[in-house]
Amino acid sequence: MILSCYNNHIWLHHSMDKEDEWIMRVVVNIGRRTILCVSSDGDEKLVECDSPQEFINVVEFCKTVLDPEDIFYEEVKVARAR
């Protein structure tokens, strides 16, 4: 699979037997440093970032190619101190 950006869409290119699809929305999990990409076909791909900088770079890229209403953020869960 190849990822590219064209015409303000992130495109997912597959092998010859499947048509191209694009990312419709992403769900960002700040605590886990993951981005869940949901394609136009309903497929999901989880991007797990190894470092904080890599996570920031991926989120910033998403912000440049997706509309703000297509970027969702999971609620940050904080444990109470006892």
Sequence and secondary structure as in RCSB ss.txt:
>XXXX:A:sequence
MILSCYNNHIWLHHSMDKEDEWIMRVVVNIGRRTILCVSSDGDEKLVECDSPQEFINVVEFCKTVLDPEDIFYEE
VKVARAR
>XXXX:A:secstr
 EEEEETTEEEEE  TTS  EEEEEEEEETTTTEEEEEETTS EEEEE SSHHHHHHHHHHHHHHS GGGEEE  
       
